[in-house]
Amino acid sequence: MFSAFVQMWKFTRVVCFLITFALFAQAAPSYAKDVRVGVIDIQAAVTGTKEWKREFASFKTKFEKEKLSIATKEKQLKKIIKDLNKKSSVLNSESKKKKEEELLSKKKDFERYVQD
């Protein structure tokens, strides 16, 4: 008798589950027929504007100018290092030390400029 009760209980649970599943598995309700979901590509929307294109062109020109400026400063710094290496044997220790300090100062300034 107890096993019949357990079987009936399991059957009742399965039927309740199936009824609940059937209710929720129905097609979308009629009020949701007209609902549409859209996806917007923000990046494409922004990059397509005239203002963005103008600002990007301005940024690009400024970036190229800075790039050239950095390259020029780097060449100057390398030239100073090369000159110091050539003249190091001729210079006395005091002037050599002074030139090395100037070089280190310029090198630090250059590194800060590049980082900014």
PyRosetta script that sets phi, psi and omega in degrees:
from pyrosetta import init, pose_from_sequence

init()
pose = pose_from_sequence("MFSAFVQMWKFTRVVCFLITFALFAQAAPSYAKDVRVGVIDIQAAVTGTKEWKREFASFKTKFEKEKLSIATKEKQLKKIIKDLNKKSSVLNSESKKKKEEELLSKKKDFERYVQD")
pose.set_psi(1, -37.6)
pose.set_omega(1, 180.0)
pose.set_phi(2, -66.4)
pose.set_psi(2, -38.4)
pose.set_omega(2, 180.0)
pose.set_phi(3, -66.5)
pose.set_psi(3, -34.1)
pose.set_omega(3, 177.0)
pose.set_phi(4, -65.9)
pose.set_psi(4, -37.4)
pose.set_omega(4, 178.1)
pose.set_phi(5, -65.6)
pose.set_psi(5, -41.6)
pose.set_omega(5, 179.6)
pose.set_phi(6, -65.4)
pose.set_psi(6, -42.6)
pose.set_omega(6, 179.1)
pose.set_phi(7, -64.1)
pose.set_psi(7, -40.4)
pose.set_omega(7, 179.0)
pose.set_phi(8, -65.1)
pose.set_psi(8, -39.6)
pose.set_omega(8, 179.3)
pose.set_phi(9, -64.3)
pose.set_psi(9, -43.9)
pose.set_omega(9, 178.0)
pose.set_phi(10, -63.8)
pose.set_psi(10, -42.6)
pose.set_omega(10, 179.4)
pose.set_phi(11, -61.6)
pose.set_psi(11, -42.9)
pose.set_omega(11, 179.6)
pose.set_phi(12, -63.0)
pose.set_psi(12, -42.1)
pose.set_omega(12, 179.7)
pose.set_phi(13, -64.4)
pose.set_psi(13, -41.6)
pose.set_omega(13, 179.7)
pose.set_phi(14, -65.2)
pose.set_psi(14, -43.5)
pose.set_omega(14, 179.7)
pose.set_phi(15, -63.4)
pose.set_psi(15, -43.1)
pose.set_omega(15, 178.5)
pose.set_phi(16, -61.9)
pose.set_psi(16, -41.9)
pose.set_omega(16, 178.6)
pose.set_phi(17, -62.7)
pose.set_psi(17, -45.0)
pose.set_omega(17, -179.1)
pose.set_phi(18, -64.2)
pose.set_psi(18, -40.2)
pose.set_omega(18, 178.2)
pose.set_phi(19, -64.5)
pose.set_psi(19, -45.0)
pose.set_omega(19, 178.7)
pose.set_phi(20, -62.2)
pose.set_psi(20, -44.3)
pose.set_omega(20, 179.2)
pose.set_phi(21, -61.7)
pose.set_psi(21, -42.4)
pose.set_omega(21, -179.4)
pose.set_phi(22, -63.8)
pose.set_psi(22, -37.1)
pose.set_omega(22, 179.4)
pose.set_phi(23, -66.6)
pose.set_psi(23, -42.6)
pose.set_omega(23, -177.4)
pose.set_phi(24, -82.7)
pose.set_psi(24, -18.0)
pose.set_omega(24, -177.6)
pose.set_phi(25, -87.2)
pose.set_psi(25, -0.6)
pose.set_omega(25, 179.7)
pose.set_phi(26, -65.0)
pose.set_psi(26, 163.8)
pose.set_omega(26, 177.9)
pose.set_phi(27, -61.3)
pose.set_psi(27, 164.4)
pose.set_omega(27, -178.8)
pose.set_phi(28, -58.7)
pose.set_psi(28, 145.2)
pose.set_omega(28, 179.7)
pose.set_phi(29, -62.9)
pose.set_psi(29, 161.0)
pose.set_omega(29, -175.0)
pose.set_phi(30, -64.3)
pose.set_psi(30, -28.8)
pose.set_omega(30, -180.0)
pose.set_phi(31, -70.6)
pose.set_psi(31, -17.1)
pose.set_omega(31, -179.3)
pose.set_phi(32, -94.4)
pose.set_psi(32, 3.1)
pose.set_omega(32, -178.9)
pose.set_phi(33, -62.0)
pose.set_psi(33, -41.2)
pose.set_omega(33, -174.4)
pose.set_phi(34, -87.2)
pose.set_psi(34, 1.0)
pose.set_omega(34, -179.5)
pose.set_phi(35, -79.3)
pose.set_psi(35, 128.7)
pose.set_omega(35, 177.9)
pose.set_phi(36, -122.4)
pose.set_psi(36, 142.3)
pose.set_omega(36, 178.7)
pose.set_phi(37, -106.9)
pose.set_psi(37, 128.7)
pose.set_omega(37, -179.7)
pose.set_phi(38, -120.0)
pose.set_psi(38, 152.1)
pose.set_omega(38, 177.4)
pose.set_phi(39, -119.8)
pose.set_psi(39, 131.3)
pose.set_omega(39, -179.4)
pose.set_phi(40, -114.2)
pose.set_psi(40, 128.5)
pose.set_omega(40, 175.4)
pose.set_phi(41, -88.7)
pose.set_psi(41, 99.0)
pose.set_omega(41, -175.1)
pose.set_phi(42, -61.5)
pose.set_psi(42, -43.1)
pose.set_omega(42, -178.0)
pose.set_phi(43, -61.5)
pose.set_psi(43, -44.1)
pose.set_omega(43, 178.9)
pose.set_phi(44, -66.2)
pose.set_psi(44, -36.4)
pose.set_omega(44, 180.0)
pose.set_phi(45, -66.5)
pose.set_psi(45, -41.4)
pose.set_omega(45, -178.6)
pose.set_phi(46, -73.4)
pose.set_psi(46, -45.3)
pose.set_omega(46, -176.8)
pose.set_phi(47, -70.1)
pose.set_psi(47, -12.6)
pose.set_omega(47, 178.6)
pose.set_phi(48, -85.8)
pose.set_psi(48, -7.6)
pose.set_omega(48, -177.3)
pose.set_phi(49, -81.1)
pose.set_psi(49, 152.2)
pose.set_omega(49, 178.9)
pose.set_phi(50, -66.0)
pose.set_psi(50, -38.5)
pose.set_omega(50, -179.0)
pose.set_phi(51, -61.9)
pose.set_psi(51, -44.2)
pose.set_omega(51, 179.8)
pose.set_phi(52, -63.7)
pose.set_psi(52, -42.6)
pose.set_omega(52, -179.9)
pose.set_phi(53, -62.3)
pose.set_psi(53, -40.5)
pose.set_omega(53, 178.9)
pose.set_phi(54, -65.3)
pose.set_psi(54, -46.4)
pose.set_omega(54, 179.8)
pose.set_phi(55, -65.2)
pose.set_psi(55, -38.0)
pose.set_omega(55, 179.6)
pose.set_phi(56, -66.2)
pose.set_psi(56, -40.5)
pose.set_omega(56, 177.4)
pose.set_phi(57, -63.4)
pose.set_psi(57, -40.9)
pose.set_omega(57, 177.5)
pose.set_phi(58, -62.8)
pose.set_psi(58, -45.2)
pose.set_omega(58, 178.5)
pose.set_phi(59, -61.3)
pose.set_psi(59, -41.4)
pose.set_omega(59, -177.9)
pose.set_phi(60, -63.0)
pose.set_psi(60, -42.4)
pose.set_omega(60, 179.0)
pose.set_phi(61, -66.5)
pose.set_psi(61, -41.1)
pose.set_omega(61, 177.4)
pose.set_phi(62, -63.4)
pose.set_psi(62, -40.2)
pose.set_omega(62, 179.9)
pose.set_phi(63, -63.2)
pose.set_psi(63, -42.8)
pose.set_omega(63, 179.7)
pose.set_phi(64, -64.7)
pose.set_psi(64, -39.5)
pose.set_omega(64, 177.6)
pose.set_phi(65, -62.5)
pose.set_psi(65, -44.5)
pose.set_omega(65, 178.8)
pose.set_phi(66, -63.8)
pose.set_psi(66, -38.8)
pose.set_omega(66, 179.3)
pose.set_phi(67, -61.9)
pose.set_psi(67, -43.7)
pose.set_omega(67, 177.7)
pose.set_phi(68, -65.5)
pose.set_psi(68, -39.9)
pose.set_omega(68, 178.7)
pose.set_phi(69, -62.0)
pose.set_psi(69, -43.3)
pose.set_omega(69, 179.0)
pose.set_phi(70, -64.6)
pose.set_psi(70, -42.2)
pose.set_omega(70, 179.5)
pose.set_phi(71, -62.9)
pose.set_psi(71, -40.3)
pose.set_omega(71, 178.9)
pose.set_phi(72, -64.3)
pose.set_psi(72, -46.3)
pose.set_omega(72, 179.5)
pose.set_phi(73, -63.7)
pose.set_psi(73, -36.5)
pose.set_omega(73, 178.6)
pose.set_phi(74, -65.5)
pose.set_psi(74, -41.4)
pose.set_omega(74, 177.7)
pose.set_phi(75, -62.4)
pose.set_psi(75, -42.4)
pose.set_omega(75, 178.9)
pose.set_phi(76, -62.3)
pose.set_psi(76, -42.7)
pose.set_omega(76, -179.9)
pose.set_phi(77, -64.3)
pose.set_psi(77, -42.1)
pose.set_omega(77, 178.2)
pose.set_phi(78, -64.5)
pose.set_psi(78, -36.9)
pose.set_omega(78, 178.4)
pose.set_phi(79, -64.8)
pose.set_psi(79, -42.3)
pose.set_omega(79, 178.8)
pose.set_phi(80, -62.4)
pose.set_psi(80, -42.5)
pose.set_omega(80, 178.9)
pose.set_phi(81, -62.8)
pose.set_psi(81, -43.8)
pose.set_omega(81, -179.7)
pose.set_phi(82, -62.7)
pose.set_psi(82, -44.6)
pose.set_omega(82, 178.4)
pose.set_phi(83, -62.7)
pose.set_psi(83, -41.2)
pose.set_omega(83, 179.5)
pose.set_phi(84, -63.9)
pose.set_psi(84, -40.8)
pose.set_omega(84, 178.6)
pose.set_phi(85, -64.8)
pose.set_psi(85, -37.5)
pose.set_omega(85, 178.9)
pose.set_phi(86, -68.2)
pose.set_psi(86, -42.7)
pose.set_omega(86, -174.6)
pose.set_phi(87, -88.3)
pose.set_psi(87, -3.6)
pose.set_omega(87, -174.7)
pose.set_phi(88, -62.1)
pose.set_psi(88, -33.2)
pose.set_omega(88, -179.6)
pose.set_phi(89, -75.0)
pose.set_psi(89, -24.7)
pose.set_omega(89, -177.8)
pose.set_phi(90, -87.3)
pose.set_psi(90, -34.0)
pose.set_omega(90, -175.6)
pose.set_phi(91, -73.8)
pose.set_psi(91, 148.6)
pose.set_omega(91, 173.8)
pose.set_phi(92, -77.7)
pose.set_psi(92, 168.1)
pose.set_omega(92, -171.5)
pose.set_phi(93, -63.1)
pose.set_psi(93, -35.8)
pose.set_omega(93, -178.0)
pose.set_phi(94, -69.0)
pose.set_psi(94, -47.6)
pose.set_omega(94, 179.7)
pose.set_phi(95, -69.4)
pose.set_psi(95, -33.1)
pose.set_omega(95, 177.0)
pose.set_phi(96, -63.8)
pose.set_psi(96, -43.9)
pose.set_omega(96, 179.3)
pose.set_phi(97, -63.4)
pose.set_psi(97, -40.7)
pose.set_omega(97, 179.3)
pose.set_phi(98, -63.0)
pose.set_psi(98, -45.0)
pose.set_omega(98, 178.9)
pose.set_phi(99, -63.4)
pose.set_psi(99, -39.8)
pose.set_omega(99, 178.7)
pose.set_phi(100, -64.1)
pose.set_psi(100, -40.1)
pose.set_omega(100, 177.3)
pose.set_phi(101, -64.2)
pose.set_psi(101, -41.5)
pose.set_omega(101, 176.5)
pose.set_phi(102, -61.9)
pose.set_psi(102, -42.2)
pose.set_omega(102, 179.3)
pose.set_phi(103, -62.6)
pose.set_psi(103, -45.1)
pose.set_omega(103, 178.5)
pose.set_phi(104, -62.2)
pose.set_psi(104, -39.6)
pose.set_omega(104, 178.7)
pose.set_phi(105, -63.5)
pose.set_psi(105, -45.6)
pose.set_omega(105, 178.9)
pose.set_phi(106, -65.2)
pose.set_psi(106, -37.0)
pose.set_omega(106, 179.3)
pose.set_phi(107, -65.1)
pose.set_psi(107, -42.8)
pose.set_omega(107, 177.8)
pose.set_phi(108, -63.4)
pose.set_psi(108, -42.9)
pose.set_omega(108, 178.0)
pose.set_phi(109, -60.7)
pose.set_psi(109, -42.7)
pose.set_omega(109, 178.9)
pose.set_phi(110, -62.3)
pose.set_psi(110, -44.9)
pose.set_omega(110, -179.9)
pose.set_phi(111, -62.9)
pose.set_psi(111, -40.3)
pose.set_omega(111, 177.4)
pose.set_phi(112, -64.4)
pose.set_psi(112, -41.9)
pose.set_omega(112, 179.8)
pose.set_phi(113, -62.1)
pose.set_psi(113, -42.7)
pose.set_omega(113, -179.8)
pose.set_phi(114, -65.5)
pose.set_psi(114, -40.4)
pose.set_omega(114, -179.5)
pose.set_phi(115, -67.0)
pose.set_psi(115, -36.0)
pose.set_omega(115, 179.7)
pose.set_phi(116, -71.9)
pose.dump_pdb("model.pdb")
